[in-house]
Amino acid sequence: MLGIDDPIIAFVYIANIVAVSICIIYGIINWNKGADNEAEEIAEEELWEKEEAKLDEEL
């Protein structure tokens, strides 16, 4: 098979192609899923920074 005499090496090549395919499919499915709650995270970070600045001023 493709000049590869050892079946274990052939299996490794096939497993590599399967793993890459799974990673690509996973990436396509989960593309930009983290952007759903990005506005909430930014607002939370702004509040945190304001509280931190307030604490720094008090010290």
OpenMM code with the backbone's topology and positions (N, CA, C; nanometers):
from openmm import Vec3, app, unit

residues = "MET LEU GLY ILE ASP ASP PRO ILE ILE ALA PHE VAL TYR ILE ALA ASN ILE VAL ALA VAL SER ILE CYS ILE ILE TYR GLY ILE ILE ASN TRP ASN LYS GLY ALA ASP ASN GLU ALA GLU GLU ILE ALA GLU GLU GLU LEU TRP GLU LYS GLU GLU ALA LYS LEU ASP GLU GLU LEU".split()
positions = [
    Vec3(0.0850, -0.1181, 0.0000),
    Vec3(0.0000, 0.0000, 0.0000),
    Vec3(0.0891, 0.1237, 0.0000),
    Vec3(0.0919, 0.1938, -0.1101),
    Vec3(0.1697, 0.3163, -0.1272),
    Vec3(0.3173, 0.2966, -0.0963),
    Vec3(0.3671, 0.1761, -0.1127),
    Vec3(0.5081, 0.1490, -0.0878),
    Vec3(0.5429, 0.1354, 0.0596),
    Vec3(0.4426, 0.1279, 0.1466),
    Vec3(0.4670, 0.1126, 0.2907),
    Vec3(0.4467, -0.0350, 0.3238),
    Vec3(0.5555, -0.1016, 0.3611),
    Vec3(0.5489, -0.2453, 0.3864),
    Vec3(0.4918, -0.2780, 0.5237),
    Vec3(0.5163, -0.1947, 0.6209),
    Vec3(0.4734, -0.2228, 0.7582),
    Vec3(0.3300, -0.1723, 0.7793),
    Vec3(0.2375, -0.2601, 0.8186),
    Vec3(0.0981, -0.2168, 0.8369),
    Vec3(0.0813, -0.1181, 0.9532),
    Vec3(0.1706, -0.1223, 1.0497),
    Vec3(0.1606, -0.0289, 1.1623),
    Vec3(0.1884, 0.1136, 1.1151),
    Vec3(0.2866, 0.1294, 1.0271),
    Vec3(0.3179, 0.2615, 0.9728),
    Vec3(0.2001, 0.3122, 0.8897),
    Vec3(0.1393, 0.2244, 0.8116),
    Vec3(0.0221, 0.2630, 0.7331),
    Vec3(-0.0914, 0.3062, 0.8255),
    Vec3(-0.1097, 0.2329, 0.9349),
    Vec3(-0.2129, 0.2696, 1.0322),
    Vec3(-0.1858, 0.4073, 1.0922),
    Vec3(-0.0596, 0.4363, 1.1214),
    Vec3(-0.0241, 0.5661, 1.1798),
    Vec3(-0.0554, 0.6783, 1.0813),
    Vec3(-0.0230, 0.6596, 0.9546),
    Vec3(-0.0549, 0.7610, 0.8542),
    Vec3(-0.2060, 0.7828, 0.8445),
    Vec3(-0.2814, 0.6754, 0.8420),
    Vec3(-0.4275, 0.6862, 0.8344),
    Vec3(-0.4826, 0.7523, 0.9604),
    Vec3(-0.4309, 0.7146, 1.0771),
    Vec3(-0.4758, 0.7753, 1.2026),
    Vec3(-0.4453, 0.9248, 1.2046),
    Vec3(-0.3324, 0.9630, 1.1494),
    Vec3(-0.2963, 1.1042, 1.1422),
    Vec3(-0.3958, 1.1818, 1.0557),
    Vec3(-0.4309, 1.1266, 0.9419),
    Vec3(-0.5273, 1.1920, 0.8530),
    Vec3(-0.6639, 1.2015, 0.9201),
    Vec3(-0.7046, 1.0969, 0.9894),
    Vec3(-0.8328, 1.0992, 1.0607),
    Vec3(-0.8306, 1.2043, 1.1712),
    Vec3(-0.7222, 1.2122, 1.2473),
    Vec3(-0.7123, 1.3099, 1.3559),
    Vec3(-0.7173, 1.4525, 1.3024),
    Vec3(-0.6478, 1.4782, 1.1933),
    Vec3(-0.6509, 1.6120, 1.1332),
    Vec3(-0.7916, 1.6443, 1.0846),
    Vec3(-0.8588, 1.5483, 1.0249),
    Vec3(-0.9957, 1.5701, 0.9774),
    Vec3(-1.0895, 1.6026, 1.0928),
    Vec3(-1.0763, 1.5309, 1.2032),
    Vec3(-1.1596, 1.5564, 1.3210),
    Vec3(-1.1324, 1.6958, 1.3758),
    Vec3(-1.0070, 1.7356, 1.3811),
    Vec3(-0.9721, 1.8695, 1.4303),
    Vec3(-1.0306, 1.9782, 1.3409),
    Vec3(-1.0258, 1.9587, 1.2114),
    Vec3(-1.0810, 2.0578, 1.1188),
    Vec3(-1.2323, 2.0674, 1.1351),
    Vec3(-1.2992, 1.9549, 1.1456),
    Vec3(-1.4447, 1.9546, 1.1640),
    Vec3(-1.4814, 2.0214, 1.2959),
    Vec3(-1.4087, 1.9908, 1.4020),
    Vec3(-1.4334, 2.0528, 1.5327),
    Vec3(-1.4151, 2.2040, 1.5243),
    Vec3(-1.3114, 2.2480, 1.4560),
    Vec3(-1.2870, 2.3911, 1.4416),
    Vec3(-1.3965, 2.4613, 1.3639),
    Vec3(-1.4457, 2.3978, 1.2598),
    Vec3(-1.5533, 2.4577, 1.1803),
    Vec3(-1.6813, 2.4672, 1.2625),
    Vec3(-1.7120, 2.3638, 1.3382),
    Vec3(-1.8341, 2.3633, 1.4190),
    Vec3(-1.8276, 2.4693, 1.5286),
    Vec3(-1.7142, 2.4844, 1.5930),
    Vec3(-1.7018, 2.5750, 1.7076),
    Vec3(-1.6455, 2.7116, 1.6720),
    Vec3(-1.6437, 2.7465, 1.5459),
    Vec3(-1.5883, 2.8745, 1.5009),
    Vec3(-1.6695, 2.9886, 1.5620),
    Vec3(-1.6038, 3.0790, 1.6312),
    Vec3(-1.6635, 3.2000, 1.6901),
    Vec3(-1.7729, 3.1724, 1.7926),
    Vec3(-1.7740, 3.0581, 1.8570),
    Vec3(-1.8731, 3.0323, 1.9604),
    Vec3(-1.8485, 3.1170, 2.0843),
    Vec3(-1.7255, 3.1551, 2.1103),
    Vec3(-1.6946, 3.2352, 2.2276),
    Vec3(-1.7411, 3.3784, 2.2151),
    Vec3(-1.7790, 3.4222, 2.0968),
    Vec3(-1.8208, 3.5601, 2.0750),
    Vec3(-1.9639, 3.5856, 2.1222),
    Vec3(-2.0361, 3.4814, 2.1608),
    Vec3(-2.1752, 3.4982, 2.2025),
    Vec3(-2.1880, 3.5847, 2.3273),
    Vec3(-2.0994, 3.5672, 2.4228),
    Vec3(-2.1089, 3.6411, 2.5487),
    Vec3(-1.9930, 3.7400, 2.5649),
    Vec3(-1.9381, 3.7844, 2.4554),
    Vec3(-1.8222, 3.8745, 2.4600),
    Vec3(-1.8588, 4.0097, 2.5207),
    Vec3(-1.9776, 4.0623, 2.4893),
    Vec3(-2.0189, 4.1922, 2.5429),
    Vec3(-2.0317, 4.1859, 2.6950),
    Vec3(-2.0849, 4.0760, 2.7461),
    Vec3(-2.0978, 4.0592, 2.8914),
    Vec3(-1.9605, 4.0537, 2.9574),
    Vec3(-1.8674, 3.9838, 2.8953),
    Vec3(-1.7331, 3.9733, 2.9519),
    Vec3(-1.6630, 4.1089, 2.9536),
    Vec3(-1.6819, 4.1883, 2.8494),
    Vec3(-1.6198, 4.3208, 2.8441),
    Vec3(-1.6779, 4.4099, 2.9531),
    Vec3(-1.8100, 4.4058, 2.9718),
    Vec3(-1.8735, 4.4861, 3.0765),
    Vec3(-1.8241, 4.4433, 3.2144),
    Vec3(-1.8095, 4.3138, 3.2348),
    Vec3(-1.7606, 4.2628, 3.3629),
    Vec3(-1.6166, 4.3078, 3.3884),
    Vec3(-1.5347, 4.3063, 3.2855),
    Vec3(-1.3958, 4.3509, 3.3002),
    Vec3(-1.3885, 4.5001, 3.3305),
    Vec3(-1.4768, 4.5795, 3.2689),
    Vec3(-1.4788, 4.7233, 3.2966),
    Vec3(-1.5141, 4.7500, 3.4423),
    Vec3(-1.6142, 4.6782, 3.4943),
    Vec3(-1.6505, 4.6934, 3.6353),
    Vec3(-1.5344, 4.6542, 3.7254),
    Vec3(-1.4679, 4.5471, 3.6903),
    Vec3(-1.3552, 4.5008, 3.7706),
    Vec3(-1.2436, 4.6046, 3.7721),
    Vec3(-1.2157, 4.6630, 3.6568),
    Vec3(-1.1103, 4.7644, 3.6484),
    Vec3(-1.1477, 4.8894, 3.7274),
    Vec3(-1.2757, 4.9296, 3.7240),
    Vec3(-1.3199, 5.0455, 3.8016),
    Vec3(-1.3050, 5.0190, 3.9515),
    Vec3(-1.3437, 4.8989, 3.9951),
    Vec3(-1.3300, 4.8640, 4.1365),
    Vec3(-1.1831, 4.8614, 4.1776),
    Vec3(-1.0986, 4.8102, 4.0910),
    Vec3(-0.9560, 4.8051, 4.1214),
    Vec3(-0.8975, 4.9459, 4.1303),
    Vec3(-0.9376, 5.0337, 4.0396),
    Vec3(-0.8891, 5.1718, 4.0434),
    Vec3(-0.9359, 5.2414, 4.1705),
    Vec3(-1.0588, 5.2145, 4.2107),
    Vec3(-1.1132, 5.2731, 4.3341),
    Vec3(-1.0339, 5.2253, 4.4550),
    Vec3(-1.0015, 5.0975, 4.4596),
    Vec3(-0.9234, 5.0431, 4.5709),
    Vec3(-0.7825, 5.1012, 4.5724),
    Vec3(-0.7242, 5.1202, 4.4552),
    Vec3(-0.5902, 5.1796, 4.4476),
    Vec3(-0.5911, 5.3233, 4.4986),
    Vec3(-0.6975, 5.3981, 4.4675),
    Vec3(-0.7071, 5.5362, 4.5146),
    Vec3(-0.7222, 5.5419, 4.6662),
    Vec3(-0.7952, 5.4456, 4.7224),
    Vec3(-0.8158, 5.4431, 4.8672),
    Vec3(-0.6860, 5.4124, 4.9410),
    Vec3(-0.5993, 5.3377, 4.8795),
    Vec3(-0.4729, 5.3036, 4.9442),
    Vec3(-0.3805, 5.4209, 4.9304),
] * unit.nanometer
topology = app.Topology()
chain = topology.addChain("A")
for resn in residues:
    res = topology.addResidue(resn, chain)
    for name in ("N", "CA", "C"):
        topology.addAtom(name, app.Element.getBySymbol(name[0]), res)
